[in-house]
Amino acid sequence: MSAENFSDEPTRLAETIVPLFARQAGAFTPVAAPDGSRVELITGADDQDDCAVFRLTGNHDLVVGTDYVRGPKFRLYEMGHLDEYDLGYYLVAANLSDIAAMGAKPIGLLSVVRYPAEMDDVLFGFVMKGIHDACAAFGCPNVGGDIGGAERLILAASALGVCPAGGALLRSGAKPGDVVCLTAPTGLAGAAMAYLRAGIPDPVIEGLLPSLLANWKRPVARIGEGLALAASGVVRSCQDTSDGLKATLLSIADLSGVGIAVDERAVPVPGSVAAVAAHVGVEPLALVLGDSVDFELVFTVPPCRVDELAESVDFHRIGEVVEEQEVVLVGEDGSRAALPGKAWRHQGGGDGKA
């Protein structure tokens, strides 16, 4: 094993970051619209200027989001199930998921990587490679940001996207009668956490664990689906499930001034999630609806347009928007109850989603 190397910030910039993110402007695919609107990257991270430069021609809305992740304070990192590469990858997905939920096309990511003195060049390179590979996977260049020292690894980013003027998908547009839809099953990330926190091994679930952990190690920002939802012109509200499905449903209902009736029979429950639920002694829907970081999209569509949308986007129909301002789970017998599971709430002093 080679000796540890601890380069200074300019060296890490020159020897790690610039080679990873080289030739961005030439590789960037301009975003073009039929009306002649266009977005081009003029200066990227490889130029080592103070800022990236985009040229926007025509009529766009700029969509901007920012997110911080817990770095080494991720519970799964502390338990040895995530590494530095995974943390960098997760940072990108978490930020681009917000862009996807707005129905925007990502055009750039600004990353902040602060690292402790004991982080050598190899581990620093793993973080940056995770960021690079996730950006490549989602078609979004890392156009700049900041690196430097700190008391521990700190990761944050801001994501930039564009959409046609007035075309962003908001949380606040749901209307009574809309069908509530979900891009793919949730609960996988939460099930991984629930199983590992329980600390009681099970041979069957051990075989399922890699697929459950994939939602942490290689999360997917639903960029393509978000763009398709926005382009359809029929989606009234949208939000990602980064705080869990229950929290997302509550948020859309609250901001839209409506209620949501979730059909218990329609909510997809992956078999691996059901297995974990039985193992740890909770009901499966508590994991599916709880604070599981799955980065799926929840959206609402008028009932007369939902079949049309299904021709271009895969999704599950899980409920209906109602006038009465409460979010409930409707059982097979018509009974109504509060949604099970814990809705994530950001607060100081907690141990975080991971």
Secondary structure, 3 states (H helix, E strand, C coil): CCCCCCCCHHHHHHHHHHHHCCCHHHHCCCEECCCCCEEEEEECHHHCCCCCEEEEECCEEEEEEEEEECHHHCHHHHCCCCCHHHHHHHHHHHHHHHHHHCCCEEEEEEEEEEECCCCCHHHHHHHHHHHHHHHHHCCCCEEEEEEEECCCCEEEEEEEEEEECCCCCCCCCCCCCCEEEECCCCCHHHHHHHHHHHCCCCHHHHHHHHHHHHHHHCCCCCHHHHHHHHHHCCCCEEEECCCCHHHHHHHHHHHHCCEEEEECCCCCCCHHHHHHHHHHCCCHHHHHHCCCCCCCEEEEECHHHHHHHHCCCCCEEEEEEECCCCEEEECCCCCEEECCCCCCCCCCCCCCCC
